[in-house]
């Protein structure tokens, strides 16, 4: 019996289908679209078109979870009856990969574990997908040598990056080697270097030959990459594009944050081993203060992943200043401090509850005139009454219980004066309150859709300020009770 494969999800935009087809049939295997246009979806769509049975995805450590989520959403693995295997720093190197259809591994781990590199090479993937390929721009780095070995073991390769060239034509040379696409550009790597760069005044340095850059760009466009900006695909995009970005924070920080609540629940369950619903409701009321503690810990644990996302955006779309939304003041300032440490050249402003009227006006003016790269704002303090249309990209490092507050923050950019679609990404930390918060938001939005059809997620204020935390604490108690009962059995 011939079975119909499950539909690819989500339905791709036409430009995403074009990018996938260009990779499969036209040899344009470097998907180099501006950040926010869905390079992950295009690579997975290409894998579906190719009907590959063994796909190896190499990505930064913080993106392993997101790749697993997106791969499951596409239902690609179901088409080949293969498993999805994520290999992380906390797991042992598997002895074999029998039954695997998609294997996802962090580039740093592959570099650090030679047995893992050997295993992946021996697996001989049909398709190697290399995410954030600009991380391999140093030809002498161990990470680059490792990926080149895996490239030789794979039948086909696709690379993804929004920043294929950061500062020099030499940045793209290792990517061309990974993809096996050097020949259309230059006969050898040495000739590429000679053609597009010249010796610098300092020892060993090379400078771009600016007169040759248009020629290089045309060759890359003709033979290697597919690269679009939001402006290029504007007619295909909705006015708001919302996406979730899954990350895996430091588990030790999350465990520590949960310890007090777990101890409270365990102590209570010792006295009430078979609690009634009424007794659980009493504990829920007593434990509500823990939600703030857990949310704050989750926000702080996401700071490194948020800064990594911010850096990727700024490098890939330097003309699009970013708004980062937060809930907690210490998360707000931890983000600002980390950006200042990692990217001292980046101009950051903060809008929180302590920002005075004059400083608030100056920050908004600086953002609107282009002298601010990142504006970090607390959702409640900065989410109303401001026009911030200079940029069209927002990152919710934390989110609110109430859909109306989220939409108000989104609409600082999505308002009169905005000429581009607004790209809105929310960071979701695995194994934290984030997933539960979004379940509460989803239920509230569904109710509001019924009550106020046509509204945008739904500026009517719902009563979630109390029901959300209560729902979450009740679920945590129920989960803890189930775990204790299973352990006792």
Secondary structure, DSSP 4 states (H G I P E B T S, - for coil): -PPPPPPPSSPPPHHHHHHHHHHHHS---EE-PPTTS-HHHHHHHHHHHHT-S-EEEEE-GGGHHHHHHHHHHHTHHHHHT-EEEEE-TTSPPPS--TTEEEEEEEHHHHHH-HHHHHHHHHH--SEEEESSGGGG--TTSHHHHHHHHHHHH-SEEEEE-S-S-SSSGGGGHHHHHHHT--TTT-SSHHHHHHHHEEE-SSTT-EEE-HHHHHHHHHHHHHHTEE---TTTTGGGS-SEEEEEEEE---HHHHHHHHHHHHHHHHHHHHH-TT--HHHHHHHHHHHTHHHHHHHHHHHHHTHHHHHHHHHHHHHH-TTS-EEEEES-HHHHHHHHHHHHHH-TTS-EEEE-TT--HHHHHHHHHHHHTT--SEEEEEHHHHSSS----S--EEEESS--S-HHHHHHHHTTTSSTT--SPEEEEEEEETTSHHHHHHHHHHHHHHHHHHHSTTSSS--SPPSHHHHHHHHHHHHHHHHHHHHHHHHH-
